[in-house]
Amino acid sequence: MHRLRGRITPAARPRSGVVVETDIPARLDALPFGRFHLLVITALGITWILDGLEVTLAGTLSAELMRSSALGLSNAQVGLAGSCYLCGAVAGAFCFGWLTDRLGRKKLFSITLVVYLTATAATGLSWNAASFVLFRSLTGAGIGGEYTAINSTIQELIPARLRGWTDLLINGSFWIGAAVGAGGSIVLLDPAVIDPGLGWRLAFLIGAVIGLVILIMRRWLPESPRWLMTHGFLKEADAIVRGIEARFVQSGRAQVPAPPPRVRLRVRDHTPLAEVVRVLFGTYRQRTLVGLTLMAAQAFFYNAIFFTYALILTDFYGTPADRIGWYILPFATGNVLGPILLGRLFDTVGRKVMIASTYGISGLLLAATAGLFSQNVLSAPMLTIAWMAIFFFASVAASSAYLTVSETFPLEIRALAIAFFYAVGTGIGGGGGPLLFGVLIGTGSRGSVAVGYFIGSALMMIAAAVEARWGVAAERKPLEAVSRPLSFVDS
């Protein structure tokens, strides 16, 4: 394996304002799907596995963390830690998203991973509630930065005809991490295996170990050729694409297409924040509305429910802390199967139909489950089966929100746009969700918790209606056709 990267030097870049012509986007979309793309998906997509691991560990370990032998957290403090994790992710997304568009994708997805590694290891060394909340916040900052750098890179490297399914599969891998976290908690909280007072600390080191492996893998990935071309590094971008094409020639899968279409771009070293605001709230105001609605709805739906699922099991069903993981495993299975079985339809049936359908079905199923839960009709296993059915569709819906905001805005502001929608959507929909549910669960009232579920249901159905009315049909279209680069120059 060799690294596909060119050395970038200031002298190699044309002056800002100079018009350049390139066929790089068309060549990237014309590539057959192969080993290079699998490397990209594995090395970058595993971010969602880390996020799933983090969220699941926090959820499954919450009952243990409330013991005096651990940190002695209260229900409200568990909810606060979840909200602070999300608030940290919001701050990280904004900060690192801005840097990603200015400094490049490759630099930032390495920096954000180091932040995550350091913070998650520190979480395992927490000594009280305040330190735990602080380290969870810093871990969230690393994950938030990962979302922006990774989503933008993957969108820019995967061929248009496969972009939807690939994106959904990658985002759905969150639940592989959830399964790993659940399985790890079962072992590490089993008194017969290890003292639970030590086990919860070791659990957080699982993510740090995985992160170290990923850090090594990412050294072999190139900078995004699309980012390079808009910043004037055409020679470096062309060298990377030629290297990828050469791999397919060596494997006998090279194609001989018609001469690819070329685009003309005006070189720029950065995009002013004032222009970013104008594009989001002026040029693409309707797309911004859709993106915010989708992100906020899924953030509340997911984070409020999943962050506090362990508390529901312990407080309302008397489930022992060391058994929580057994309920998370089937929950995670439903979430993984959704993108696998439904993802291809986003590239065939289309974005608008599938996004609106998955949001709407998720909302209706949650409303039905809320009613049954409030009447104490569901046992713990029955509730888990209900979650499997709901999140079979909800996992696809949540992933499609990230797909939408990462492919419907111009290349020059893609990472910052992802950061904006992730940050605002998560801040509005997810930041207060876990804290709200922590308080509702603390009341001991099933009716109070059901109200929170009904709120999540209503948000998902509103999002379905917004997508059906104003969504963008981006299936099988090049990124430059879905949203023209800001630097595009008419022939």
C-alpha positions as CSV (number, residue, x, y, z in Angstrom):
1,M,0.0,0.0,0.0
2,H,1.3,3.5,-0.8
3,R,0.1,6.9,0.2
4,L,-1.9,8.8,-2.3
5,R,-0.9,12.4,-1.5
6,G,1.0,15.1,-3.2
7,R,3.3,17.6,-1.4
8,I,1.5,20.9,-1.0
9,T,3.6,24.0,-1.3
10,P,2.5,27.6,-1.4
11,A,4.4,28.2,-4.6
12,A,2.3,25.5,-6.3
13,R,-0.9,27.3,-5.7
14,P,-2.3,29.8,-8.2
15,R,-3.1,33.2,-6.8
16,S,-6.6,33.7,-5.4
17,G,-9.0,34.9,-8.2
18,V,-7.2,33.0,-11.0
19,V,-9.6,30.8,-13.0
20,V,-8.6,27.1,-13.4
21,E,-10.2,24.3,-15.4
22,T,-10.4,20.7,-14.2
23,D,-12.1,17.3,-14.8
24,I,-11.4,16.0,-11.3
25,P,-15.0,15.8,-10.1
26,A,-16.1,13.8,-13.2
27,R,-13.2,11.4,-12.9
28,L,-13.9,10.7,-9.2
29,D,-17.5,9.9,-10.0
30,A,-16.6,7.7,-13.0
31,L,-14.4,5.4,-10.9
32,P,-15.7,1.8,-10.3
33,F,-16.2,1.0,-6.6
34,G,-13.1,-0.8,-5.3
35,R,-10.5,-1.3,-2.7
36,F,-9.7,2.4,-2.4
37,H,-13.3,3.2,-1.5
38,L,-13.4,0.4,1.0
39,L,-10.3,1.9,2.7
40,V,-11.9,5.3,2.8
41,I,-15.1,3.8,4.3
42,T,-13.3,1.8,6.9
43,A,-10.7,4.4,8.0
44,L,-13.2,7.3,8.1
45,G,-16.6,5.6,8.7
46,I,-15.4,4.0,11.8
47,T,-15.9,7.4,13.5
48,W,-19.6,6.4,13.9
49,I,-18.6,3.2,15.5
50,L,-16.7,5.3,18.1
51,D,-19.7,7.5,18.6
52,G,-21.9,4.5,19.1
53,L,-19.4,3.1,21.5
54,E,-19.3,6.3,23.5
55,V,-23.0,6.8,23.7
56,T,-23.7,3.2,24.6
57,L,-21.0,3.0,27.3
58,A,-22.4,6.2,28.9
59,G,-25.9,4.7,28.8
60,T,-25.2,1.2,29.9
61,L,-22.8,2.3,32.6
62,S,-25.2,5.0,34.0
63,A,-26.6,2.7,36.7
64,E,-23.1,1.6,37.8
65,L,-21.9,5.2,37.9
66,M,-24.8,6.0,40.3
67,R,-23.4,3.6,42.9
68,S,-21.4,5.0,45.8
69,S,-18.6,2.5,44.9
70,A,-18.2,4.4,41.5
71,L,-19.0,8.1,41.2
72,G,-22.3,8.3,43.0
73,L,-24.1,10.2,40.3
74,S,-27.8,11.2,40.5
75,N,-30.3,10.7,37.7
76,A,-30.0,14.4,36.9
77,Q,-26.2,14.3,36.8
78,V,-26.4,11.3,34.4
79,G,-28.7,13.4,32.2
80,L,-26.4,16.4,32.6
81,A,-23.4,14.4,31.5
82,G,-25.3,13.3,28.4
83,S,-26.3,16.9,27.6
84,C,-22.7,18.1,28.1
85,Y,-21.4,15.5,25.8
86,L,-23.7,16.8,23.1
87,C,-22.9,20.4,23.9
88,G,-19.2,19.6,23.6
89,A,-19.9,18.0,20.2
90,V,-21.7,21.2,19.2
91,A,-18.7,23.3,20.1
92,G,-16.3,20.9,18.5
93,A,-18.3,20.8,15.3
94,F,-18.3,24.6,14.9
95,C,-14.6,25.0,15.7
96,F,-13.2,22.1,13.7
97,G,-15.8,22.5,10.9
98,W,-14.5,26.1,10.2
99,L,-10.9,24.8,10.3
100,T,-11.7,21.9,8.0
101,D,-12.8,24.2,5.1
102,R,-9.8,26.4,5.6
103,L,-7.0,23.9,6.3
104,G,-8.2,20.7,4.6
105,R,-10.0,17.5,5.5
106,K,-6.9,15.3,6.2
107,K,-5.3,17.6,8.8
108,L,-8.6,17.9,10.7
109,F,-9.7,14.3,10.8
110,S,-6.3,13.5,12.4
111,I,-6.5,16.3,15.0
112,T,-10.1,15.5,16.0
113,L,-9.3,11.9,16.5
114,V,-6.4,12.8,18.9
115,V,-8.8,15.0,20.9
116,Y,-11.2,12.1,21.2
117,L,-8.5,9.6,22.2
118,T,-7.2,11.8,25.0
119,A,-10.6,12.8,26.4
120,T,-12.1,9.3,26.4
121,A,-9.1,7.9,28.2
122,A,-9.4,10.7,30.7
123,T,-13.0,9.8,31.3
124,G,-11.9,6.5,32.7
125,L,-9.8,8.4,35.3
126,S,-12.7,10.6,36.5
127,W,-12.7,11.1,40.3
128,N,-16.1,12.9,40.8
129,A,-19.2,14.1,39.0
130,A,-17.6,17.4,37.8
131,S,-14.5,15.7,36.3
132,F,-16.7,13.1,34.6
133,V,-18.9,15.8,33.0
134,L,-15.9,17.8,31.9
135,F,-14.2,14.8,30.2
136,R,-17.5,13.8,28.6
137,S,-17.8,17.3,27.2
138,L,-14.2,17.1,25.7
139,T,-14.9,13.7,24.2
140,G,-18.0,15.2,22.6
141,A,-15.8,18.0,21.1
142,G,-13.6,15.4,19.4
143,I,-16.6,13.4,18.0
144,G,-18.3,16.6,16.8
145,G,-15.2,17.6,14.9
146,E,-15.0,14.1,13.5
147,Y,-18.5,14.4,12.1
148,T,-17.6,17.5,10.0
149,A,-14.3,16.4,8.7
150,I,-15.4,12.9,7.9
151,N,-18.7,13.5,6.4
152,S,-17.3,16.1,4.0
153,T,-14.4,13.8,3.0
154,I,-16.6,10.8,2.3
155,Q,-19.1,12.8,0.3
156,E,-16.2,14.1,-1.9
157,L,-14.6,10.7,-2.5
158,I,-17.5,8.3,-3.1
159,P,-19.0,8.1,-6.7
160,A,-22.4,9.8,-7.0
161,R,-24.3,6.7,-8.0
162,L,-23.4,5.1,-4.7
163,R,-23.3,8.1,-2.4
164,G,-26.6,7.6,-0.7
165,W,-26.3,4.0,0.3
166,T,-22.7,4.3,1.3
167,D,-23.4,7.3,3.5
168,L,-26.3,5.5,5.2
169,L,-24.3,2.4,5.8
170,I,-21.4,4.4,7.3
171,N,-23.7,6.4,9.6
172,G,-25.6,3.2,10.5
173,S,-22.3,1.7,11.7
174,F,-22.9,3.8,14.9
175,W,-24.8,0.8,16.1
176,I,-21.9,-1.6,15.6
177,G,-20.2,0.6,18.1
178,A,-23.3,0.4,20.3
179,A,-23.2,-3.4,20.1
180,V,-19.5,-3.4,21.0
181,G,-20.2,-1.1,24.0
182,A,-23.1,-3.2,25.1
183,G,-21.1,-6.4,24.9
184,G,-18.2,-4.9,26.6
185,S,-20.3,-3.6,29.5
186,I,-21.8,-7.1,30.0
187,V,-18.3,-8.4,30.7
188,L,-16.8,-5.5,32.5
189,L,-19.8,-5.1,34.9
190,D,-19.9,-8.8,35.7
191,P,-18.6,-9.2,39.3
192,A,-17.5,-12.7,38.4
193,V,-15.1,-11.3,35.9
194,I,-13.9,-8.0,37.3
195,D,-14.8,-5.6,40.1
196,P,-17.5,-3.3,38.6
197,G,-15.8,-0.4,40.4
198,L,-12.8,-0.9,38.1
199,G,-14.8,-2.3,35.1
200,W,-16.5,0.9,34.3
201,R,-13.2,2.7,34.0
202,L,-11.7,0.0,31.8
203,A,-14.8,0.2,29.6
204,F,-13.9,3.7,28.4
205,L,-10.5,2.5,27.3
206,I,-12.1,0.4,24.6
207,G,-12.7,3.5,22.6
208,A,-9.2,4.8,23.1
209,V,-7.7,1.5,21.9
210,I,-9.9,1.5,18.7
211,G,-9.0,5.1,18.1
212,L,-5.3,4.4,18.1
213,V,-5.7,1.8,15.4
214,I,-7.8,4.2,13.3
215,L,-5.1,6.9,13.7
216,I,-2.6,4.6,12.0
217,M,-5.0,3.7,9.2
218,R,-5.8,7.3,8.4
219,R,-2.1,8.0,7.6
220,W,-2.7,6.2,4.3
221,L,-5.6,8.3,3.1
222,P,-5.2,11.3,0.8
223,E,-6.5,14.8,1.1
224,S,-9.8,15.4,-0.7
225,P,-9.0,16.2,-4.4
226,R,-12.1,18.3,-4.5
227,W,-10.9,20.5,-1.6
228,L,-7.5,20.7,-3.2
229,M,-8.8,21.9,-6.6
230,T,-10.9,24.7,-5.1
231,H,-7.8,25.9,-3.2
232,G,-5.7,25.9,-6.4
233,F,-3.7,22.8,-5.8
234,L,-4.5,21.2,-9.1
235,K,-1.3,19.3,-9.6
236,E,-1.6,17.7,-6.2
237,A,-5.3,16.9,-6.8
238,D,-4.5,15.4,-10.2
239,A,-1.7,13.3,-8.8
240,I,-4.0,11.8,-6.2
241,V,-6.7,11.0,-8.7
242,R,-4.2,9.5,-11.1
243,G,-2.9,7.3,-8.3
244,I,-6.4,6.0,-7.6
245,E,-7.1,5.4,-11.2
246,A,-3.8,3.5,-11.5
247,R,-4.9,1.1,-8.8
248,F,-7.9,0.1,-10.9
249,V,-5.7,-0.3,-14.0
250,Q,-3.5,-2.7,-12.0
251,S,-6.5,-4.7,-10.9
252,G,-7.9,-4.9,-14.4
253,R,-11.0,-2.8,-13.6
254,A,-10.0,0.3,-15.5
255,Q,-12.7,1.9,-17.7
256,V,-12.4,3.9,-20.9
257,P,-15.2,6.4,-20.6
258,A,-15.8,9.4,-22.9
259,P,-13.7,12.5,-22.1
260,P,-15.1,13.7,-18.8
261,P,-16.7,17.1,-18.5
262,R,-14.6,19.9,-17.1
263,V,-15.5,22.6,-14.7
264,R,-14.0,26.1,-14.4
265,L,-13.3,27.5,-10.9
266,R,-12.0,30.7,-9.5
267,V,-9.3,29.9,-6.9
268,R,-9.9,31.0,-3.3
269,D,-8.0,30.3,-0.1
270,H,-11.0,30.5,2.1
271,T,-14.7,31.6,2.2
272,P,-15.5,34.6,4.4
273,L,-18.0,33.9,7.1
274,A,-20.3,36.6,5.8
275,E,-20.6,34.7,2.5
276,V,-21.3,31.5,4.4
277,V,-24.2,33.3,6.2
278,R,-25.5,34.7,2.9
279,V,-25.4,31.2,1.3
280,L,-27.2,29.5,4.2
281,F,-29.8,32.1,4.9
282,G,-30.2,33.7,1.5
283,T,-29.3,31.5,-1.5
284,Y,-30.2,28.2,0.1
285,R,-32.7,29.4,2.7
286,Q,-35.1,26.6,1.9
287,R,-32.5,23.9,2.1
288,T,-31.4,25.3,5.5
289,L,-34.9,25.0,6.8
290,V,-35.0,21.4,5.7
291,G,-31.6,20.6,7.2
292,L,-32.3,22.1,10.5
293,T,-35.7,20.4,10.8
294,L,-34.3,17.0,10.0
295,M,-31.3,17.3,12.3
296,A,-33.2,18.7,15.3
297,A,-35.9,16.1,15.1
298,Q,-33.6,13.1,14.9
299,A,-31.3,14.5,17.5
300,F,-34.0,14.8,20.1
301,F,-35.5,11.5,19.1
302,Y,-32.2,9.6,19.4
303,N,-30.4,11.3,22.2
304,A,-33.3,11.7,24.5
305,I,-34.3,8.1,24.2
306,F,-31.0,6.3,24.0
307,F,-29.1,8.3,26.5
308,T,-31.7,7.4,29.2
309,Y,-32.7,3.9,28.1
310,A,-30.7,2.3,30.9
311,L,-32.5,4.5,33.4
312,I,-35.8,3.3,32.1
313,L,-34.8,-0.3,32.5
314,T,-33.5,0.2,36.0
315,D,-36.1,2.6,37.4
316,F,-39.3,1.1,35.9
317,Y,-38.3,-2.5,35.3
318,G,-35.8,-3.2,38.1
319,T,-33.2,-4.4,35.6
320,P,-29.8,-5.0,37.2
321,A,-27.0,-2.8,35.9
322,D,-24.9,-5.7,34.7
323,R,-27.9,-6.9,32.5
324,I,-28.5,-3.6,30.7
325,G,-26.2,-4.6,27.8
326,W,-28.4,-7.6,26.9
327,Y,-31.2,-5.2,26.1
328,I,-28.9,-2.9,24.1
329,L,-27.7,-5.7,21.8
330,P,-31.1,-6.4,20.1
331,F,-31.8,-2.6,20.1
332,A,-28.5,-2.1,18.2
333,T,-29.4,-5.0,15.8
334,G,-32.5,-3.2,14.6
335,N,-30.6,0.0,14.0
336,V,-27.9,-1.8,11.9
337,L,-30.4,-3.7,9.8
338,G,-32.3,-0.5,8.8
339,P,-29.5,1.1,6.6
340,I,-28.4,-2.3,5.2
341,L,-31.9,-3.3,4.0
342,L,-33.3,0.2,3.1
343,G,-30.2,2.2,2.1
344,R,-30.1,1.2,-1.5
345,L,-33.6,2.6,-2.0
346,F,-32.2,6.1,-1.4
347,D,-30.3,5.8,-4.7
348,T,-33.2,4.2,-6.6
349,V,-36.6,5.2,-5.3
350,G,-35.1,8.6,-4.3
351,R,-34.2,10.8,-1.4
352,K,-37.5,12.7,-0.8
353,V,-39.7,9.6,-0.7
354,M,-37.4,7.6,1.5
355,I,-36.5,10.3,3.9
356,A,-40.1,11.5,4.5
357,S,-41.3,7.8,4.8
358,T,-38.7,6.8,7.4
359,Y,-39.2,9.9,9.5
360,G,-43.0,9.5,9.4
361,I,-43.0,5.8,10.2
362,S,-40.6,6.3,13.1
363,G,-42.8,9.1,14.6
364,L,-46.0,7.0,14.4
365,L,-44.4,3.9,15.9
366,L,-43.0,6.0,18.8
367,A,-46.4,7.5,19.5
368,A,-47.9,4.0,19.7
369,T,-45.1,2.8,22.0
370,A,-45.5,5.9,24.3
371,G,-49.2,5.1,24.8
372,L,-48.5,1.5,25.7
373,F,-45.6,2.4,28.0
374,S,-47.8,4.9,29.9
375,Q,-50.4,2.2,30.5
376,N,-47.7,-0.2,31.8
377,V,-48.6,-2.7,29.0
378,L,-45.1,-3.4,27.9
379,S,-42.6,-5.6,29.7
380,A,-38.8,-4.9,29.4
381,P,-38.4,-7.5,26.6
382,M,-41.5,-6.2,24.8
383,L,-40.3,-2.6,25.1
384,T,-37.0,-3.7,23.6
385,I,-38.8,-5.3,20.6
386,A,-40.7,-2.1,20.1
387,W,-37.5,-0.1,20.1
388,M,-36.1,-2.6,17.5
389,A,-39.0,-1.9,15.2
390,I,-38.9,1.9,15.7
391,F,-35.2,2.3,15.2
392,F,-35.1,0.0,12.2
393,F,-36.6,3.0,10.5
394,A,-35.3,5.8,12.8
395,S,-31.7,4.8,12.2
396,V,-32.2,5.3,8.4
397,A,-34.0,8.6,9.1
398,A,-31.2,9.9,11.3
399,S,-28.5,8.9,8.8
400,S,-30.4,10.6,6.0
401,A,-30.3,13.9,7.9
402,Y,-26.5,13.8,7.7
403,L,-26.6,12.8,4.1
404,T,-28.9,15.7,3.3
405,V,-26.8,18.4,4.9
406,S,-23.5,17.1,3.6
407,E,-24.5,16.9,-0.1
408,T,-26.9,19.9,-0.7
409,F,-24.5,22.8,0.0
410,P,-21.5,24.1,-2.0
411,L,-18.1,22.4,-1.7
412,E,-16.3,25.4,-0.2
413,I,-18.6,25.5,2.8
414,R,-19.5,21.8,3.1
415,A,-17.7,21.1,6.4
416,L,-18.8,24.3,8.0
417,A,-22.4,23.6,6.8
418,I,-22.3,20.2,8.3
419,A,-21.0,21.7,11.5
420,F,-23.7,24.3,11.6
421,F,-26.5,21.8,11.1
422,Y,-25.1,19.3,13.5
423,A,-24.4,22.0,16.1
424,V,-27.7,23.8,15.9
425,G,-29.8,20.7,15.3
426,T,-28.1,18.8,18.1
427,G,-28.1,21.9,20.4
428,I,-31.9,22.4,19.9
429,G,-33.0,18.8,19.6
430,G,-30.4,16.8,21.5
431,G,-28.7,19.0,24.0
432,G,-31.7,19.3,26.3
433,G,-33.2,16.0,25.5
434,P,-31.2,13.7,27.9
435,L,-31.5,16.3,30.7
436,L,-35.3,16.6,30.2
437,F,-35.7,12.8,30.2
438,G,-33.5,12.5,33.2
439,V,-35.8,14.8,35.1
440,L,-39.0,13.0,33.7
441,I,-37.6,9.6,34.7
442,G,-36.8,11.0,38.2
443,T,-40.5,11.7,38.8
444,G,-41.2,8.0,38.7
445,S,-44.2,8.6,36.5
446,R,-44.7,6.7,33.3
447,G,-47.1,9.3,32.1
448,S,-44.4,12.0,32.4
449,V,-41.9,9.9,30.5
450,A,-44.6,9.2,27.8
451,V,-45.0,13.0,27.3
452,G,-41.3,13.2,26.3
453,Y,-41.8,10.3,23.9
454,F,-44.8,12.1,22.3
455,I,-42.7,15.2,21.8
456,G,-40.1,13.1,19.9
457,S,-42.9,11.6,17.8
458,A,-44.4,15.0,16.9
459,L,-40.9,16.3,15.9
460,M,-40.3,13.3,13.6
461,M,-43.7,13.7,11.8
462,I,-43.1,17.4,11.3
463,A,-39.7,16.7,9.8
464,A,-41.4,14.1,7.5
465,A,-43.8,16.8,6.2
466,V,-41.0,19.4,5.7
467,E,-38.9,16.9,3.7
468,A,-41.8,15.8,1.5
469,R,-42.6,19.5,0.7
470,W,-39.1,21.0,0.3
471,G,-36.6,18.2,0.2
472,V,-33.9,17.9,-2.6
473,A,-33.9,15.0,-5.1
474,A,-30.1,14.5,-5.0
475,E,-30.0,10.8,-5.9
476,R,-27.3,9.7,-8.4
477,K,-26.3,13.4,-9.1
478,P,-22.7,14.7,-8.9
479,L,-22.1,17.0,-5.9
480,E,-21.4,19.9,-8.3
481,A,-24.9,19.3,-9.9
482,V,-26.7,19.2,-6.6
483,S,-25.1,22.4,-5.5
484,R,-22.7,24.4,-7.7
485,P,-19.4,25.4,-6.1
486,L,-19.3,29.0,-5.0
487,S,-16.1,29.4,-7.1
488,F,-17.8,28.1,-10.3
489,V,-17.2,30.1,-13.4
490,D,-19.6,29.9,-16.4
491,S,-18.0,29.0,-19.7
